[in-house]
Amino acid sequence: MGTEGWCLLLCLALSGAADPGPTVPAAERQWRAVDVVLDCFLVEEGMHRGGFASDKTMVKALLVLKQVPVLDDGSLEGFSDFQVSTLVQDNPPVTFEASVSPVQIPHAEALLHADCSEKEVTCEISRYFLQARQEVAVETAAWFMANLQVSGGGPSVSILMKTLVDAENTALSYPVMNLPLGPQGTVLTTVEFQVSTQTPSLSLQRGSSASLHCGFSMAPGWDLARVEWRLQHKGSGQLVYSWTAGQGHARREGATLEPEQLLLAGDASLKLPSLTLKDEGAYICQVTTSLYQAQQIIQLHVQASPKVRLGLASEALPPTLICNIAGYYPPDVTVTWTREELGGAPVPVSDTSFSSLRQSPEGTYSISSSLTAEPGSAGATYTCQVAHISLDEPIVTSAWAAPPEQRTVAFGVLFGSSLFLLVLLYLGLQRWQATSSKICQDSEALWVDALLPPNKKKE
């Protein structure tokens, strides 16, 4: 029975198909140690320091995380551990058996249930070369990095493993990479370090706050040396935050790391307040111990929702309607028009035009869509609908296009009203001038009467 059959039995056990029983409440679930088996690829060539590879030559491999603690909801009853004897194949894959007892393996439930949840786990194993040659590195052991990624935005885990069997003291070895093999023909390893994130991709609104998750766990005996957060965007990189020996330094205003007690306990999450479009990009969380170094990448997408305004661009017959969409990011936006006559159904309108895409200094985009309205004899309602990735639902705005007769009547009423107001204004002005003239004459007489002597007044 190959790995496909083993995964099928696993799914049956997890789904409770073999012996379905009542669901166990979350508060009553118990921890149980199980083997997590993952189909992987082993990189055999093109390896260099840091655990990354180029010019890859890959072969099929298996990664067996031995006795990983997971919460049992009752479906693991009858679930058996992985046995090498189940791999009855002509050319069995190289199998890595990894003891996880020294290090916590996060998101084990997501890894265990991936196949049954119709998700995939991408697993790539490559040789890891130590960054510094210390005394422990004199041993003839080998180190490997396993990068695991659950599809559909699931968690990502990087696991660093060290072989347990001395290559010089074993009769069995994997021929290509000269890996020491245990009695069952597997590469026996122990997990020494892991770095993970539960949110490898985030989409947040401009102005909101972000929490970029990054966790780690290391075997006893190693010390945390450094944590760095870097931002890569459009070919350029910059340091966002660094922590070394109890001292934190923020290069981005407001950036903070978790309190030191949480950091030392394995939480290196980064908080960013008041997001701007400049905060978008790939954030690299790099954790360094006294011997190892591993990282996770979190893609942060910053979005800005559009503001939509529908108005009349021209009052000429036929009228022109314009739909202004402003202040949105990213630049992809969908604009659709419909026309609806009184008592009818909306009909798509395709004869529309668009302005050029405009970008503001802060990075948001604006565009306009216009059309020539055809109101018909009874008038029609025109609707502009705007869809954008930042919106849960499209923005819909409508305008009424009146028929020519109503526009003529409306224009006549407007003209008559304007003429009436002008007449009133003219009559009021004439009356004000007459009143002002009389007031001026009376004022002048009083002024003269006050200034002339009595004898002059009699004359």
Buried (B, 14 or more C-beta within 10 A) or exposed (E): EEBEEBBEBBBBBBEBEEEEEEEBEEEEBEEBBBBBBBBBBBBBEEBEEBBEBEEBEBBBBBBBBBBBBBEBBBBBEEBEEBEBEBBEEEEBBBBBBBBBEBBBBBBBBBBBBBBBBEBBBBBBBBBBBBBEEEEEEEEEBBBBBBBBBBEEBBBBBBBBBBBBBEBEEBEEBBEEBEBBBBEEEBBBBBBBBBBBBBBBEBEBEBEEEBEBBBBBBBBEEBEBBEBBBBBEBEEEEEEBBBBEEEEBEBEBEEBBBBEEEEBEEBBBBBBBBEBEBEBBBBBBBBBBBEBBBBBBBBBBBBBBBBBBEBEEBEEEEBBBBBBBBBBBBBEEBEBBBBBBBEEEEBEEBEEBEEEEEEEEEEBBBBBBBBBBBEBEEEBBBBBBBBBBBBBEEBBBBEBEBBBBEBBEEEEEEEEEEEEEEEEEEEEEEEEEEEEEEEEEEEEEEEEEEEEEEEEEEEE
